[in-house]
Amino acid sequence: MNHIDPNHDGQGLRIAIVAARFNEEIVDLLIEGCLATLREHGVDDDDITLVRAPGAWELPLACAHLAASDEYNAVIALGAVIRGETAHFDFISAECARGLGDVGLVTGVPIAFGVLTPENGEQARDRADPARKNKGREAALAALEMANLAGMIGIDASDDDEASGDGG
């Protein structure tokens, strides 16, 4: 039996982070936890790209552009959609999740889901805070593990034909 168990080693990996500006206070905490984790696991600052998008609705398209660039081993989506008084929350959170999943399936590039969908601001702060639940850390670890999984099974999401030696 073959057993594949990817780790969180970030050395040599190129990671993109797409962070929503909407609910910026919360998202900045997610970024803080995410960046600290990537660095802790050996990802060089020069190999991290941080991109800002307007909100959670725009995260899938921004992630798709980055994934299609063949520059990154994984992309991390960070955002916060906090429930309000209308159905807007349901539409945005569901379509964001679906869109991010689709990007990963279509491109083959791991897309880590770090989009909070809490009931209120207090829950959002608790989940985003690096000193508490640290969901930015969880998204970074998922990205590293999935990028390493791709490498372990012979897929390098950031390779194009020239880089892989196929000559195009």
C-alpha positions as CSV (number, residue, x, y, z in Angstrom):
1,M,0.0,0.0,0.0
2,N,1.3,3.4,-0.9
3,H,0.8,6.1,1.7
4,I,1.1,9.8,0.9
5,D,1.2,12.1,3.9
6,P,2.2,15.7,2.9
7,N,3.8,18.0,5.3
8,H,3.8,21.8,5.9
9,D,7.3,22.5,4.6
10,G,7.2,25.8,2.8
11,Q,10.8,25.9,1.5
12,G,10.8,26.7,-2.2
13,L,7.1,27.2,-2.5
14,R,5.6,30.3,-4.0
15,I,2.3,31.3,-2.4
16,A,-0.2,34.0,-3.3
17,I,-2.6,35.5,-0.8
18,V,-5.8,37.2,-2.0
19,A,-7.3,39.3,0.8
20,A,-10.6,41.1,0.7
21,R,-10.7,44.8,1.7
22,F,-14.3,44.5,3.0
23,N,-14.2,43.9,6.8
24,E,-10.6,45.0,6.6
25,E,-10.0,44.9,10.4
26,I,-10.9,41.2,10.5
27,V,-9.1,40.3,7.3
28,D,-5.9,42.1,8.5
29,L,-5.9,39.7,11.4
30,L,-6.2,36.8,9.1
31,I,-3.3,38.1,7.0
32,E,-1.2,38.4,10.1
33,G,-1.8,34.8,11.2
34,C,-1.3,33.6,7.6
35,L,2.0,35.4,7.0
36,A,3.4,34.3,10.4
37,T,2.6,30.7,9.6
38,L,4.0,30.8,6.1
39,R,7.3,32.3,7.4
40,E,7.4,29.8,10.3
41,H,7.2,27.0,7.8
42,G,10.0,28.3,5.6
43,V,8.3,30.3,2.9
44,D,10.6,33.3,2.0
45,D,9.0,36.7,1.9
46,D,10.2,37.0,-1.7
47,D,8.0,34.0,-2.5
48,I,4.8,35.5,-1.0
49,T,2.6,37.8,-3.0
50,L,-0.3,39.6,-1.3
51,V,-3.1,40.9,-3.5
52,R,-6.1,42.9,-2.3
53,A,-9.6,42.4,-3.8
54,P,-12.6,44.5,-3.0
55,G,-14.6,41.8,-1.1
56,A,-15.4,38.2,-0.9
57,W,-17.4,38.2,-4.1
58,E,-14.3,39.1,-6.0
59,L,-12.0,36.6,-4.4
60,P,-12.7,33.7,-6.8
61,L,-11.8,35.8,-9.9
62,A,-8.7,37.2,-8.3
63,C,-7.6,33.7,-7.3
64,A,-8.3,32.4,-10.8
65,H,-6.0,35.1,-12.3
66,L,-3.2,34.2,-10.0
67,A,-3.7,30.4,-10.4
68,A,-3.7,30.8,-14.2
69,S,-0.4,32.7,-14.1
70,D,1.6,29.5,-13.4
71,E,3.6,31.4,-10.8
72,Y,2.2,29.9,-7.6
73,N,2.2,26.5,-5.9
74,A,-1.0,27.6,-3.9
75,V,-3.3,30.5,-3.5
76,I,-4.9,31.5,-0.2
77,A,-8.2,33.4,-0.1
78,L,-8.9,35.5,3.0
79,G,-12.0,37.3,3.7
80,A,-14.9,37.8,6.1
81,V,-18.6,37.8,5.3
82,I,-20.5,38.6,8.5
83,R,-24.2,37.8,8.7
84,G,-26.5,40.8,8.5
85,E,-30.2,41.5,8.3
86,T,-30.7,40.5,4.7
87,A,-30.1,37.4,2.5
88,H,-27.0,39.1,1.0
89,F,-24.8,37.1,3.4
90,D,-26.2,33.8,2.1
91,F,-25.6,34.7,-1.6
92,I,-22.1,36.1,-1.1
93,S,-20.8,33.4,1.2
94,A,-22.2,30.5,-0.9
95,E,-21.0,31.9,-4.2
96,C,-17.5,32.8,-2.8
97,A,-17.1,29.2,-1.5
98,R,-18.4,27.7,-4.8
99,G,-16.2,30.0,-6.9
100,L,-13.1,29.3,-4.9
101,G,-13.7,25.5,-5.1
102,D,-14.2,25.8,-8.9
103,V,-11.0,27.7,-9.3
104,G,-9.0,24.9,-7.6
105,L,-10.7,22.2,-9.6
106,V,-10.4,23.9,-13.0
107,T,-6.8,25.1,-12.6
108,G,-5.3,22.3,-10.4
109,V,-3.7,24.9,-8.2
110,P,-4.6,24.5,-4.5
111,I,-6.9,27.3,-3.3
112,A,-7.0,27.5,0.5
113,F,-10.3,28.7,1.9
114,G,-9.8,31.3,4.6
115,V,-13.1,33.1,4.4
116,L,-14.9,33.5,7.6
117,T,-18.7,33.4,7.7
118,P,-19.6,34.2,11.3
119,E,-22.9,35.4,12.8
120,N,-21.4,38.6,14.1
121,G,-18.3,40.8,14.5
122,E,-17.3,39.3,17.9
123,Q,-17.2,35.8,16.4
124,A,-15.2,37.1,13.4
125,R,-12.6,38.7,15.6
126,D,-12.3,35.6,17.7
127,R,-11.7,33.4,14.7
128,A,-9.4,35.8,12.9
129,D,-7.2,36.8,15.9
130,P,-3.8,35.1,15.7
131,A,-3.8,34.9,19.5
132,R,-7.1,33.0,19.6
133,K,-8.6,30.7,16.9
134,N,-6.1,31.9,14.2
135,K,-8.0,30.9,11.0
136,G,-5.3,32.6,8.9
137,R,-2.9,30.0,10.2
138,E,-5.3,27.2,9.3
139,A,-5.6,28.5,5.8
140,A,-1.8,28.8,5.4
141,L,-1.3,25.2,6.7
142,A,-3.9,23.9,4.3
143,A,-2.2,25.7,1.4
144,L,1.2,24.3,2.3
145,E,-0.1,20.8,2.7
146,M,-2.0,20.8,-0.6
147,A,1.0,22.3,-2.5
148,N,3.2,19.6,-1.0
149,L,0.7,16.9,-1.9
150,A,0.7,18.1,-5.5
151,G,4.5,17.9,-5.5
152,M,4.5,14.4,-3.9
153,I,2.2,13.0,-6.6
154,G,4.2,14.6,-9.4
155,I,2.1,17.7,-10.1
156,D,3.7,21.1,-9.9
157,A,0.9,23.7,-10.3
158,S,3.5,26.4,-11.0
159,D,5.3,24.6,-13.8
160,D,4.8,25.4,-17.4
161,D,6.3,23.3,-20.3
162,E,9.6,25.2,-20.5
163,A,10.2,25.1,-16.7
164,S,9.5,21.3,-16.7
165,G,12.0,20.7,-19.4
166,D,9.5,19.6,-22.0
167,G,10.6,22.5,-24.3
168,G,7.0,23.5,-25.1
